[in-house]
Structure formats: structure tokens, C-alpha cells
Amino acid sequence: AFQVHFTRWSQHCEGKFQRVQMQKSEIAEKTQNAAEKY
């Protein structure tokens, strides 16, 4: 039972991490685009 719980928990953290990474790359793209405009 513990193993299943741990697996779900690690998957949950992984999903959160990927979401944060996506947001970071989106912000990086936006700042890059803004820098290119000026």
C-alpha cells in the first residue's frame, strides 16, 4: 500500500514540476519576444 501511495505522490510532484518548467519557458519566451521588439 505504501508503494502505491509513494508512486502516486511522486507522479503528482513530477506533474507539478513539469507545469512549473512549462511556465518558466513561457515566461522566457515572452521576455525574449519583448526584448526583440525593442
N, C-alpha and C positions, 0 to 999 in steps of 0.2 A: 504493500500500500504506500509505503514511504517513497519507493522508487517512482511510482506513477505520479505522486504529488510533486516530487522534485523535478521530474521531466516536464510536467505542465508549467511549473514555476519558471524553469529555465527557458522554456519556449516563450512564456509571457515576457520575460526580461529581454529576450532576443528581439521580439516584436517591437518592444518599446525602443530598444537601441536602434533598430533599423529605421523606425519612424524619426528618431532624433537625427540620424545621419541624413535622411532624405531632407528634413527641414534645413539642416546645415548647408547641404549642397544647393538647395533652392535659394537660400539667402546669399550664398556665394555667387550664384549666377546673377541674382538681382543686382548685387553690388558691382559685379563685373560689367553688366549691361549699363548701369548708371555711370560707371567710370568711362566706358567707351563713348557715351553720349557727349560728355563734356570734353 
